[in-house]
Amino acid sequence: MTDIRLATRGSQLALRQAATVQEALSTRRRPVELVEVATEGDRVRDELVHRLGKTGAFVRALDERVLEGDCDAAVHSMKDMPTEFPDDLVVAGVPERAAPGDLLVTPDGRSLDELPDGATVGTGSLRRRAQLLAERPDLTVEPVRGNVDTRIEKLLAPSLQREHADRVDSEDGEGAYEQSVEAWFDALAEIERRALEREVDTEFDAMVMAEAGLDRAGLLHHLDYQRLDAERFVPAPGQGALAVTARDGDLADSIHDRVDHARTRVETTVERTVLGALNGGCVAPIGVYATLRGAYVHTVVRVLDRDGTEEVREVRDIPVERHAEMAREFAADLAERGADELIAEAKREAGAEE
């Protein structure tokens, strides 16, 4: 029996995510090998992901390797997956979801309400930008790219560099700090040390990032952050979840048996069904968050325009035994209430920018 070749992106976060699936699937008789694949989203560093539209910037290259037979399965962040899916592949496994919500990360632990007027907040997400501006129209929301480590370094760099300069000046003067510069530096986390060396063009007061990504990257305990209420700052469909794709067959069945988490499968099916029925893609600010509560799937949907000035928001409890069908009905009702118009306008704006 041959090894299972599992395709993954090559970023540290992607490799950590894939390693959890590798561990769950590996047996003594059939080891699992990770295969790093470069994707279009990795190559295009200076363009926001949403500008790549339906191309599936971080997904398509991995699935192509599976379809071509070079790999047996692929691991994806579910929120990156297009709702249009190749007929020859199935989502064989959906592991238990990590924290689905967003965090407001700051150098000093401030809440959103405590940020100063006109504060600069970084995000690469249209959804996060729109929800931030809906809450705080005074904010300056700037795009930011890079992996989670890079983004955190950009956030921490200015304040750490100022503190370092103050400590150096203090040692040259009367010594306001009890701790020496060397002792202070030695106590810093590795990511803080890297931030000291980073040059930044924009000084951010905060960034909004997915909790799951920061947790999987091992960074949460180094950061000051506030959790954003997921029913108010509604996450992206599938956020915090992974998906393992494979050709339909015995391997897909084996993956399902080993890694699939029934609750997460139901919740993310509702979220992605709503997104697909609304035809939202990657260019419209859409949040969908579903939680299984007994016989119902509690579902919150928030569709906004790109500046957060208009929105359609609704909450519905969907019967679990008909969750996919009722999710489509929910999306149809949202479209009638104006969600389709907001999505169409977002797509027109995205097309005008290209």
Beta strands, then each sheet from edge to edge (+ up, - down):
strand 1: 4-8
strand 2: 32-36
strand 3: 73-77
strand 4: 89-93
strand 5: 102-106
strand 6: 120-122
strand 7: 140-142
strand 8: 206-210
strand 9: 224-227
strand 10: 242-247
strand 11: 286-293
strand 12: 296-304
strand 13: 311-319
sheet 1: 2+ 1+ 3+ 10- 4+
sheet 2: 7+ 6+ 8+ 5- 9+
sheet 3: 11+ 12- 13+
end
